[in-house]
Amino acid sequence: MRTAELVARAAAGARHRGDTSRVFHAATIGAARVLGREDLGRLAPGARADLVCCTLDHPAMQPARDPLRNLIHVAAERAVRDVWVDGQQVVEAGRVLTIDWPLAARTLAAEQQRIAARASSLDPQGSDADTLMPLSLDLGSARQ
């Protein structure tokens, strides 16, 4: 939502009339309307129960005068505490419940190794992964 408002502001220049509440409306009720889904984008009987619960005590949510503006422009996911999608809790106390984090990390590491092993055969110059993506902190060759 932040990006949408910033792009709109950049595109419109001095004529920009958007504000945070309009962007939020576009992302919720407006998006549901575009999709032809009256069961989305609102809290109402018969609508799907998608909820995001944010904490107001996060430093990025301060001052608490305009929490929606703080959430969209500053805090983003850092203030998200709990999330329910279609009535099922998927985030609790800031922790995603639907991902097996150790398995995801192992899978990612294995995939990275697989891709790195193929790098030289895919690169037109035949460069290996270490040449294409040198380590930012290569402590083995640290300069004195």
N, C-alpha and C positions, 0 to 999 in steps of 0.2 A: 504494500500500500504506500509505503514511503517513496519507493521508486516511482510509482505511478504519479504521485503528486509532484515529485521533483521534475519528472519528464514533462508533465503538463505545464508546470510553471515555466520551464525552459522553452517549451514550444510556443507558449502564449505570450511570454514576455510581460510587458506592462499591462496587457489585457487580461492577465490571469485572474480568474474569479473563483478558482477552486479553494476549498478549505478541507480540513481534516474530516469533518462530519460528512461532506459530500463524497470523499474518497471512501470512507467506511461504508456509506450507503451503497456506493457502486460495487464494492467488494462483497457485500452481503445480499441485500434485497435486489439490487440492480443486476448482479451476476445471476441470481436465481431466475429473475424475470427473463433475461437473455436466453437462459437455458430452457425456458418454459417449465420451470419447476417451482410451483407454488409451495411445495413441501420443504423448501430450503431457504436459508437466508433470514429467517425470522424465528422468534420464540412465540409459538402459537399452537393451539390444539391441532393435532394432525400433522404438524411439521416434525421433521426429523430432529432429534435432540443432539445437535452439535454445539458444544459449549466450550469456551476457553475461560478459565479462571486465572486471573492475574493477581499478584501480590502488590499492594500499594506501598509496602515498606522497603522495596528495593530502591537503592540510591538513584537509579535512573528514572524512577517514577516520581521523583521529587522535583519541585514542589507539587503537591497533589491537587493543585487548582484545576488542571485540565488533564485527567488521567488518560483519556483517549489520545490526545496529542502526544503525551509522554510515551505511551505505548508504541505508537506508530513511528514517531520520529527519533526516539532515543532508546528506549528499553528493549523493544522488540521481544525476541524469545527469552531474554534474560529474566523478564518479569512473569513469564508463564509458569504457573504452578501446577494446574491440573487441566486435562483436556478429556472431553467425552465426544466420541464420534458415533452417531446413530445410537446413542444411549449407552455405549460401552466405553469405560474409562481406558484411555490409551496413554495418558501421561499422569503420573502421580508424584507429587512433591518435586516436580521438575525432571523426573526420570521417565524416559520412554519405556512403556511396558511391553510393547509389541516387537522389540528387537532383542535377540540373543546377542548381547554385545561381545562376549568372548568369541563366539562363533563368527560374528561379522568381522572382527579384527583378524582372525585366522584366515578367513576367506579372502579378505582384502590383501593381506600379506602374500598369500599364495598367488593371487592374481597378479600382483605387482611383480613377483619373481618370474612368473610365466611371460609377462609382457617384456620385462627387461631381458630375458633370455632370447627373445625374438627381435629385439630392437635393431641389431646390426643387419639382419636380413630384410628388414622393412625400410631402413633408412637408405635413401639414394646414395649417400656417401659411405655407407657401411659403418657408420659410427656406432659404438656400443652405448649401452644405457648410461654408463658413467660419464661419457663424453657429452651425450645429449642432455643429461640431467645431473650435472656435478653436485655433490653434496654441499650444502650451505656451510656446514661446520665440519669440514674434513679435518678432524683432530690429528690424524696420522701424518698429515703434511703441513701442520701449523707452522707458520713462519716465526722465527725468533725475533 
